[in-house]
Amino acid sequence: MAMEATEIERMIKDAMPDAIVEITDLAGDGDHYKAVVISEAFQGKSRVQQHQMVYAALKGNMGGVLHALALETRAPDA
């Protein structure tokens, strides 16, 4: 069962309310997405820490319901 882009966006925004989130379905199959996430919460964090924060927001759905997610993360004006 695939995960909807709106659900991915909602979960990220629930964890980081200030986030600007852009989700793209890369293959049109609901299984392969790209997410661009911009949030103040990323300020001073490494890229790995930023990605870990997004994965945590997805509450274990990565690799299961959500098969593949390419991430681009950054703090505003970075």
C-alpha positions as CSV (number, residue, x, y, z in Angstrom):
1,M,0.0,0.0,0.0
2,A,1.4,3.3,-1.1
3,M,1.6,6.5,1.0
4,E,0.0,9.7,-0.3
5,A,2.1,12.8,-0.8
6,T,-0.4,14.8,1.4
7,E,0.2,12.3,4.2
8,I,3.9,12.7,4.0
9,E,3.6,16.5,4.0
10,R,1.2,16.4,7.0
11,M,3.5,14.2,9.1
12,I,6.5,16.4,8.4
13,K,4.5,19.6,9.2
14,D,3.1,18.0,12.4
15,A,6.7,17.5,13.6
16,M,8.0,20.9,12.2
17,P,5.1,23.3,12.0
18,D,7.1,26.1,10.4
19,A,8.4,23.8,7.6
20,I,7.9,24.5,3.9
21,V,7.4,21.1,2.3
22,E,7.3,20.3,-1.4
23,I,6.6,16.7,-2.3
24,T,7.1,15.3,-5.8
25,D,6.0,11.8,-6.9
26,L,9.1,10.8,-9.0
27,A,7.7,7.7,-10.7
28,G,3.9,8.3,-10.6
29,D,3.5,5.2,-8.5
30,G,3.0,6.6,-5.0
31,D,6.1,4.8,-3.8
32,H,9.0,7.0,-4.9
33,Y,9.0,10.6,-3.7
34,K,11.3,13.6,-3.4
35,A,10.7,15.9,-0.5
36,V,12.2,19.4,-0.2
37,V,11.9,20.5,3.4
38,I,12.9,24.0,4.7
39,S,12.7,24.6,8.4
40,E,14.2,26.8,11.1
41,A,14.5,23.5,13.1
42,F,17.4,22.6,10.8
43,Q,19.5,25.6,11.8
44,G,22.9,24.5,13.0
45,K,22.2,20.9,12.2
46,S,24.3,18.7,9.9
47,R,22.6,17.3,6.7
48,V,22.5,13.8,8.4
49,Q,20.8,15.3,11.5
50,Q,18.3,17.1,9.3
51,H,17.5,13.9,7.4
52,Q,17.1,12.0,10.7
53,M,14.6,14.6,11.9
54,V,12.5,14.1,8.7
55,Y,12.7,10.3,9.1
56,A,11.6,10.6,12.8
57,A,8.7,12.8,11.6
58,L,7.6,9.9,9.3
59,K,7.3,7.6,12.4
60,G,8.8,4.4,11.0
61,N,7.1,4.5,7.6
62,M,10.3,4.7,5.7
63,G,11.2,1.4,4.0
64,G,7.7,0.1,4.7
65,V,4.6,2.0,3.4
66,L,7.0,4.6,2.1
67,H,9.4,2.8,-0.2
68,A,11.7,5.6,-1.3
69,L,12.2,9.2,-0.4
70,A,14.9,11.5,-1.8
71,L,15.5,14.3,0.6
72,E,16.6,17.9,0.2
73,T,16.7,19.7,3.5
74,R,17.9,23.1,4.6
75,A,17.3,26.0,7.0
76,P,15.7,29.1,5.4
77,D,18.1,31.4,3.5
78,A,20.8,28.6,3.6
